[in-house]
Amino acid sequence: MASVTSGGVLPSRDDIIATVKSQHGVIFSQPAIVHRGVYSGRSLIAPNSHFTSEMTDDRGYLPVEWWVMSQTPAINPILKPGEGITKLHLLNNMLISLPDAVSLAGDIIMGDYANLWPLTKVLDIGGRPVKPSFSDTEEVPPIPCHVHAGHVKDGCCCPPGKLEAYFYPPLDIPPYNQNLEGKVVIRHGLKQSVKQEEVLQCLHEFGKSDSIYQIMNVDLIRPFESWMIQPKVLHAPGPWLTFEIQTPQDDFNLLAWQLGQSFDTDEARLDAKKEVQLRGLADEKALLNEGIDWDLNTDPEFKTKWHTKCDVLEEGVWGRKIRLFYHKFYGEGFIVNQQHRYTGKKESCPRAGIVWSGEGKLNGHHVSHSGWAAREFLLTPGYEMVLDNTSGLIALMVFTIWPMMP
């Protein structure tokens, strides 16, 4: 999977070590853009707002996910080799996949944390406003309602399912300039009054109606807040550019089709049902029994347990540091004011990061939200993080993710 230089030389362990030392612990990357066939976006990470030939790839999928420092391959109905895998930029124009780099020099770039490395994504969710079957009011569609119950093998869901969490960054800043606060919701879990028979009926109506969205909990999305989604919990992430962290796997079962959309023929609907809803399970009842944890979904303390307003960890004239994720996951956000510097301490673990907004320097190297060349990075163990906001216009905002808790 490793790429080569124009001279045909394979990257080596020494090349990785030289890059780390030369760049004060920083390795920049070529982002992994993942295409999906089940939802569209707001064209914030790539043109992806409509399923048209100009925006889709040869599979008919849209580029709606940016996988950050990923070792995990994307699992789509139509597979594409290498999709989801991050590539690192080394000295002398060398390019190497993150898994190959870990194989060669995992002790240098990951320390003891390679097996605790999460899968992190930026989700660009959106599309044309649609009218759901249960309402006359149009809304921008979410990712279709789904669960993560584990990969299906021999007709059964094999746990553990994927655990994930969302952090909602501000969008009313460059380069996004979106005024969405108070206008976007996330649907997750089930209303306490819902019966299992109602959910089963909704599963039967896959591609016919949007009924399942009516029986889910609804919460407004607000910036600088975080949600944890347990395996087997229903969720339909709302159309807000979302920073997501999860255990490194790509399992799912859609419980509903795209909001406000239907199929031209019943044959097409049944094909999609088999491909993205049942995915090897016998029928809807098997999906209900194996894919949905009833107690978790109907817990009266659902929001109290899994919703968090992000804590401020440090604050000063330079700006502030916040916590992004909780429970099994951890990440930090840095908002560095114009013409100021933040200096963090050395850590024994690796940290991946993205520049969300602004520009400046990271350990002396230019970083910016403009383009991809200096936007995503790995900070290797044993190095401090020094962020300089060289702009006189806007704050430098950087988000980092850490290894998972054991």
Disulfide bonds with the S-S distance in Angstrom:
none
